Amino acid sequence: MDAASIALFKAQQDFVQTNATAPPVLQTNGAWRFGVLVVMSAPESVRAGTLQWVGGTNALVLAEDSLVWMTNFDSQTQLDAAYPNGTYTINLDTRFDGLRTVTLHLTNDAWPTTPRVANFTAAQTVNPAADFLLSWDPLDDGTAEDFIQVEIQNSQGQTVFATPSFGQPGALNGTNTSVVIPGLFLPPGHSCQGRLLFAKAVSTDTNGYPGVPNAAAYVKSTSFPLTTIVPNLGLSLTPSSLAADATNELRLAVTGLATGQTVRVEVFWDFDADGTVDDGEVLVHRFELTDGVQPAIAGVRNLSVPGDDDAAADGLIRSILNLRSEGELRLRAGSFVVRVSPVGGGFDPLTATLTVTQPASAQTVVGQVRSGGVPVPYALAFLIGPSGEAPVATAVADTDGRFTVAAPPGIWLVGAVRPGYVFDLHSAAPVALTEGASVTNDVTLAAADRTVSGQLTAQDTGQGLAAVEGFAESENGLLTIFFTDTNGNFTATVSSADMQWALKFSPASAGRLGYVVPASGMHGELQEPHSSGVPVNLSTGSVSGLQITWPRADALVYGTVTDPHGRILPHFPINASGWGSEVAGHARADGRYALGVRSGGGMISPGTAWLEGFWYYGQETWMWVEPGQTALFNLLARPANTLVAGQVVDDGGSPVADVELEFNSWGAFIETRTGPDGRFAVNLFGGQWNLHLNEDAARARHLIGPSFSFTVVDGQPQTNLLYVVLRANLRLSGTLRDGQGQGISNIQVYAWGQAGSTNLGSVSAWTDTNGFFELAVAAGTW
């Protein structure tokens, strides 16, 4: 819709409340107003408008993103003489919706109750670092169709807090009697000015402009003082307990500081939930905050890096912490200790506790983590989707290795990680979690017998990067987790059961520090062409002395994340990959994101997230950003809410079991795996899709997966797809040589095939030490 809301009103706008007992007093000069307000949904989306009534026609005036007509009077008599009760018609010329006419009626002088703040005394000693509940006397006969708004301005007349406007999501209605002012907006030691507005709606027009909120109303507003104190030295977390799937923000406040002071914030995983930092409890987050400083690139706030979100050097640091930007498995359900220390000294460390509870779900997976038959205490159990999506839920096991993970219905893989052990990803059998069910699934870990150690440092400063999450994964699917310490040192405990390993550092950890993960993560190039991450070979024993550096982000991308209907998607993951680097972050609760990247070209997209019972998949977008500059990219994600099922067979009609399938559409990429009978089931969204085999899986199984296209209509399941793949029973071989006739090793050779009108896709192989390659193919032209 081109218009966001339409309001026509008469108002008594200047009542003033000065104490807790006396009623608010109406000021005399210009206190009565007649007005029309048309709020646009986008700049210039409403091109012109007029107001028609018994007294004539007024042209609406452009004012920022609105069309308005406002005029003030000194008495109700003057107001009613100029604009009597009756019928008013608003005519609009919109960009896409055409000409629209809304007819509203002002009747019965239905003036609302005079607004009065009920807790006036408490509003004069507000702690700006804590949430404050502002309450008021009820609106007489208030209904959900009426409207209430609260606005707070600082001593410079700048609005520091306001509830949503009429017709906007989250707007207060006539039944509300209070609102929470978050401890993020009010300045300390200030005399602020508040305004409480009541609007009594008397008519609406549901036919003139369907879908656009509109009303004629009688309005009263009261001004009142609100005074904040200067709090003493302290640390607070709001809230101190929240669910792992909560959509609200976690806010940290440090009060009583010297102006411009810098503090260090550390978050520890409190395994035994005793509120103290014990030996062996992991540092999962470490950063510095400076009073009044917000990390930014080219003047745009980098929302992925913590900063002082009130942007004022006032001895009070207030920072929004995005739980979902802490890493792939970090800061999920569990107990944590937050410690704040002054950089350079000045006061003893402050501590606070944070509890992240399980999601409110009727389904659970319970089990025990063991190794060699012995319980593994404090292991991190997790559930991931069958396509390897990011964990949908996690839980810390107790001292006996027992865990309970709450999760939505679905098919999940159950695993666990803990330093000192490795987990075999291939041992994670799918668990079907039905509505209201509790399923038992134990997890077995193997003891590690080798280590890989080194240091992660910043390329620009040479300083160690602390509290970075990393994974070590072997070529055959063994997995372990590790973290860097305060100096960037790390030790990954691995197993000699596999010789080839890769260290993979969290792009989300890089994003919150303002850095990016390079393609190799090491000085120089990857040593093995088959590796993803930093390659490590254990054939000679444990490995030490690795030196890994991260370059700093030198550009910024920002925007919002919504679904195709424009609905905000809170906390959605964001991934960006460019020339040889990767970084990740999350949107905030209001759908806004900003992420530091390396300049140049690449791809940016929302990732994958479980919301409202469906996996949402993001649409990839090509990005280009110059060094030191910013670029706006508003991103889209869609829910995969339509079942698509079928079977994979070979060209002889035999089912193909346990093979990875890849579905692509609209910039989204979805994976699944066939069962023992070759059958598969996956949820997709409407559109044109392409299905093919995972290239690595196809090569290992000597299969060719022709390109297979099909159409999905939202809400119309398909359960009989048949995907025929070919056995790669022929070979193409050769040797790759340089100009001197010498074989070239470690080069990937590709071939593309066609059989009649069928696109056979691509196959590949690596050259050996002599430059020899052999491609497994099927009959066709290559």
Stockholm file with secondary structure:
# STOCKHOLM 1.0

chainA/1-782         MDAASIALFKAQQDFVQTNATAPPVLQTNGAWRFGVLVVMSAPESVRAGTLQWVGGTNALVLAEDSLVWMTNFDSQTQLDAAYPNGTYTINLDTRFDGLRTVTLHLTNDAWPTTPRVANFTAAQTVNPAADFLLSWDPLDDGTAEDFIQVEIQNSQGQTVFATPSFGQPGALNGTNTSVVIPGLFLPPGHSCQGRLLFAKAVSTDTNGYPGVPNAAAYVKSTSFPLTTIVPNLGLSLTPSSLAADATNELRLAVTGLATGQTVRVEVFWDFDADGTVDDGEVLVHRFELTDGVQPAIAGVRNLSVPGDDDAAADGLIRSILNLRSEGELRLRAGSFVVRVSPVGGGFDPLTATLTVTQPASAQTVVGQVRSGGVPVPYALAFLIGPSGEAPVATAVADTDGRFTVAAPPGIWLVGAVRPGYVFDLHSAAPVALTEGASVTNDVTLAAADRTVSGQLTAQDTGQGLAAVEGFAESENGLLTIFFTDTNGNFTATVSSADMQWALKFSPASAGRLGYVVPASGMHGELQEPHSSGVPVNLSTGSVSGLQITWPRADALVYGTVTDPHGRILPHFPINASGWGSEVAGHARADGRYALGVRSGGGMISPGTAWLEGFWYYGQETWMWVEPGQTALFNLLARPANTLVAGQVVDDGGSPVADVELEFNSWGAFIETRTGPDGRFAVNLFGGQWNLHLNEDAARARHLIGPSFSFTVVDGQPQTNLLYVVLRANLRLSGTLRDGQGQGISNIQVYAWGQAGSTNLGSVSAWTDTNGFFELAVAAGTW
#=GR chainA/1-782 SS CCEEEEEEEEEEEEEECCSSSSCCEECCTTCEEEEEEEEESSTTSEEEEEEEETTEEEECEEETTEEEEEEEESSHHHHHHHSCSEEEEEEEEESSSCEEEEEEEECTTCCCCCCCBTTTTGGGSBCTTSCEEEEBCCCTTCCTTSEEEEEEECTTSCEEEECCCTTSTTCEETTCCEEEECTTSSCTTCEEEEEEEEEEEEECCSSSSTTSCEEEEEEEEEEEEEEBCCCCSEEEEESSEEETTCCSCEEEEEESCCTTCEEEEEEEECTTCSSSCCTTCCEEEEEEEETTCCCEETTEECTTSCCCTTCCCSSCEEEEECGGGSCSSCSSSEEEEEEEEETTCSSCCEEEEEEEECCSCSCEEEEEEEETTEECTTCEEEEECTTCCSCSEEEECCTTSEEEEECCSEEEEEEEECTTEEEEGGGCCEEEECTTCEEECCEECEECCEEEEEEEEETTTCCBCCSCEEEEEETTSEEEEEECCTTSEEEEEECTTCSEEEEEECHHHHHHHTBCEESSSSSSCCSSTTCSSEEEECTTSCEEEEEEEECBCCEEEEEEEECTTCCBCTTCEEEEEETTEEEEEECCTTSEEEEEECSEEEEEEECEEEETTEEEEECCEEEEECTTCEEECCEEEEEECEEEEEEEEETTSCBCCSCEEEEEETTEEEEEECCTTSEEEEEECSEEEEEEECHHHHHHHTEECCCEEEEEBTTBCEEEEEEEEEECCEEEEEECBCTTSCBCCSCEEEEEEEETTEEEEEEEEECCTTSEEEEEECSSBC
#=GC SS_cons         CCEEEEEEEEEEEEEECCSSSSCCEECCTTCEEEEEEEEESSTTSEEEEEEEETTEEEECEEETTEEEEEEEESSHHHHHHHSCSEEEEEEEEESSSCEEEEEEEECTTCCCCCCCBTTTTGGGSBCTTSCEEEEBCCCTTCCTTSEEEEEEECTTSCEEEECCCTTSTTCEETTCCEEEECTTSSCTTCEEEEEEEEEEEEECCSSSSTTSCEEEEEEEEEEEEEEBCCCCSEEEEESSEEETTCCSCEEEEEESCCTTCEEEEEEEECTTCSSSCCTTCCEEEEEEEETTCCCEETTEECTTSCCCTTCCCSSCEEEEECGGGSCSSCSSSEEEEEEEEETTCSSCCEEEEEEEECCSCSCEEEEEEEETTEECTTCEEEEECTTCCSCSEEEECCTTSEEEEECCSEEEEEEEECTTEEEEGGGCCEEEECTTCEEECCEECEECCEEEEEEEEETTTCCBCCSCEEEEEETTSEEEEEECCTTSEEEEEECTTCSEEEEEECHHHHHHHTBCEESSSSSSCCSSTTCSSEEEECTTSCEEEEEEEECBCCEEEEEEEECTTCCBCTTCEEEEEETTEEEEEECCTTSEEEEEECSEEEEEEECEEEETTEEEEECCEEEEECTTCEEECCEEEEEECEEEEEEEEETTSCBCCSCEEEEEETTEEEEEECCTTSEEEEEECSEEEEEEECHHHHHHHTEECCCEEEEEBTTBCEEEEEEEEEECCEEEEEECBCTTSCBCCSCEEEEEEEETTEEEEEEEEECCTTSEEEEEECSSBC
//
